[in-house]
């Protein structure tokens, strides 16, 4: 079964972007390569239960088991040793990526209180888009009563090499609630 957002990309976004930016071939139109969801847990170096809970929450949100990230070097001011667990991350590709993005756009982001849209200036020089969420409770898969500690996360939407303007238009066509520039 083809994800709903992938169908929308193929039927609406590709023809529109080809016309607007003068692409001669549909393979020239940028596409989403991967989505990386990262949850940093600085206190996880001292409390292993935090890392386990973050892993469990991220697994429920993305449908894929996260990788635990470790500190590359020791930072004495934060009492972190080299190799301590400081976060977890998931890289989503193909159908799972489109399903996650669809749930994020249509279910999770509208649940944020006083939500006015995502910032339009979070693109890097290659068209990748990164934004942060302050808590995992906006996802319906997470039960608020069972949360050990509210945790924020960073989400990066990685596109094939493109400019900021083209990436902005592509995400707008997919329904991403970006603020006007």
C-alpha positions as CSV (number, residue, x, y, z in Angstrom):
1,X,0.0,0.0,0.0
2,X,1.4,3.4,-1.0
3,X,1.5,6.0,1.8
4,X,-1.0,8.9,1.4
5,X,1.7,11.6,1.5
6,X,3.8,9.8,-1.2
7,X,0.7,9.8,-3.5
8,X,0.3,13.5,-2.8
9,X,3.9,14.2,-3.6
10,X,3.7,12.3,-7.0
11,X,0.3,13.7,-8.1
12,X,0.4,17.3,-6.8
13,X,3.8,18.4,-5.7
14,X,5.9,17.1,-8.7
15,X,3.8,18.6,-11.5
16,X,3.5,21.9,-9.6
17,X,7.2,22.2,-8.9
18,X,8.1,21.2,-12.5
19,X,5.9,24.0,-13.8
20,X,7.0,26.6,-11.2
21,X,10.8,26.0,-11.4
22,X,11.1,24.9,-15.0
23,X,12.2,21.3,-14.4
24,X,12.2,19.3,-17.7
25,X,12.1,15.9,-16.0
26,X,10.3,14.7,-13.0
27,X,13.5,13.2,-11.6
28,X,15.0,16.7,-11.3
29,X,12.3,17.6,-8.7
30,X,13.8,17.2,-5.1
31,X,12.4,14.5,-2.9
32,X,12.6,13.5,0.8
33,X,15.5,11.1,1.4
34,X,15.2,10.5,5.1
35,X,13.8,11.9,8.4
36,X,16.0,11.8,11.5
37,X,14.3,12.1,14.9
38,X,16.8,12.8,17.7
39,X,16.0,12.9,21.4
40,X,18.9,14.4,23.5
41,X,19.0,13.1,27.1
42,X,21.8,14.8,29.0
43,X,20.7,13.5,32.3
44,X,20.7,10.0,30.9
45,X,24.4,9.7,31.8
46,X,23.3,9.6,35.5
47,X,19.9,8.0,35.2
48,X,19.7,4.9,32.9
49,X,15.9,4.8,33.3
50,X,15.6,8.1,31.4
51,X,17.3,6.5,28.4
52,X,15.1,3.4,28.5
53,X,11.9,5.6,28.7
54,X,13.1,7.8,25.9
55,X,13.8,4.7,23.8
56,X,10.3,3.3,24.5
57,X,8.6,6.6,23.7
58,X,10.6,7.1,20.4
59,X,9.8,3.5,19.4
60,X,6.1,4.2,19.9
61,X,6.2,7.5,18.0
62,X,8.2,6.3,15.0
63,X,7.5,2.6,14.9
64,X,11.2,1.8,14.7
65,X,13.7,1.0,17.5
66,X,16.1,3.9,18.2
67,X,19.8,3.8,18.5
68,X,21.3,5.0,21.8
69,X,23.9,7.8,21.2
70,X,26.9,8.1,23.3
71,X,29.1,11.0,24.3
72,X,32.1,11.4,22.0
73,X,34.2,13.1,24.7
74,X,34.1,13.8,28.4
75,X,32.7,17.1,29.6
76,X,33.6,17.7,33.2
77,X,31.2,20.7,33.7
78,X,28.2,18.5,32.9
79,X,29.6,15.4,34.6
80,X,29.6,13.4,31.4
81,X,32.2,10.8,30.7
82,X,33.2,9.6,27.2
83,X,30.9,6.8,26.2
84,X,28.0,7.7,28.5
85,X,24.5,7.5,27.0
86,X,23.3,11.0,26.1
87,X,20.4,10.4,23.7
88,X,18.7,8.3,21.1
89,X,17.9,8.7,17.5
90,X,15.9,7.1,14.7
91,X,16.5,7.4,10.9
92,X,13.3,6.8,8.9
93,X,13.3,6.0,5.2
94,X,10.8,5.0,2.5
95,X,7.2,4.2,3.5
96,X,7.8,4.5,7.3
97,X,9.2,8.0,6.7
98,X,6.1,9.2,4.8
99,X,3.7,7.6,7.4
100,X,5.6,9.4,10.2
101,X,5.5,12.8,8.3
102,X,1.8,12.4,7.6
103,X,1.0,11.7,11.3
104,X,3.3,14.6,12.3
105,X,1.6,17.1,10.0
106,X,-2.0,16.0,10.4
107,X,-2.2,14.8,14.0
108,X,0.7,15.9,16.2
109,X,1.4,19.5,15.2
110,X,-2.2,20.6,15.5
111,X,-2.2,19.4,19.1
112,X,0.4,22.0,20.1
113,X,-1.1,24.8,22.1
114,X,-1.2,28.2,20.4
115,X,0.5,26.7,17.3
116,X,1.1,29.3,14.6
117,X,3.2,27.2,12.3
118,X,6.8,26.1,12.1
119,X,9.5,28.7,11.4
120,X,10.3,29.2,7.8
121,X,14.0,30.1,8.4
122,X,15.1,26.7,9.6
123,X,16.5,25.5,6.3
124,X,20.2,24.9,5.9
125,X,22.1,25.8,2.7
126,X,21.2,22.5,1.0
127,X,17.4,22.6,1.6
128,X,17.2,20.4,4.7
129,X,14.7,21.4,7.3
130,X,15.3,21.0,11.0
131,X,12.9,22.0,13.9
132,X,12.4,21.1,17.5
133,X,9.5,20.0,19.6
134,X,9.3,20.7,23.3
135,X,7.6,17.6,24.4
136,X,6.6,14.1,23.2
137,X,3.1,14.3,24.6
138,X,1.7,15.8,21.3
139,X,1.8,12.4,19.7
140,X,-1.3,10.4,20.4
141,X,0.7,7.2,20.8
142,X,2.1,8.5,24.1
143,X,-0.1,8.1,27.2
144,X,0.5,11.2,29.5
145,X,0.0,9.1,32.6
146,X,2.8,6.8,31.8
147,X,5.5,9.4,30.9
148,X,8.5,9.3,33.2
149,X,9.7,12.7,32.2
150,X,8.6,15.0,29.4
151,X,11.3,15.2,26.7
152,X,11.9,17.3,23.7
153,X,13.1,16.2,20.3
154,X,14.7,17.5,17.1
155,X,13.3,16.4,13.7
156,X,15.3,16.8,10.5
157,X,13.7,16.4,7.1
158,X,16.6,15.6,4.7
159,X,15.9,16.4,1.0
160,X,17.9,15.7,-2.1
161,X,20.3,18.6,-2.8
162,X,18.2,21.7,-3.5
163,X,17.8,25.4,-2.6
164,X,15.9,26.9,0.3
165,X,13.1,28.2,-2.0
166,X,12.5,24.9,-3.7
167,X,12.5,23.0,-0.4
168,X,10.1,25.5,1.1
169,X,7.7,25.0,-1.8
170,X,8.0,21.2,-1.6
171,X,7.2,21.1,2.1
172,X,4.3,23.5,1.6
173,X,2.9,21.2,-1.1
174,X,3.1,18.3,1.3
175,X,1.1,20.2,3.8
176,X,3.8,21.2,6.3
177,X,2.4,24.1,8.3
178,X,5.3,26.6,7.6
179,X,4.9,30.3,8.5
180,X,5.1,32.7,5.6
181,X,8.5,34.2,4.9
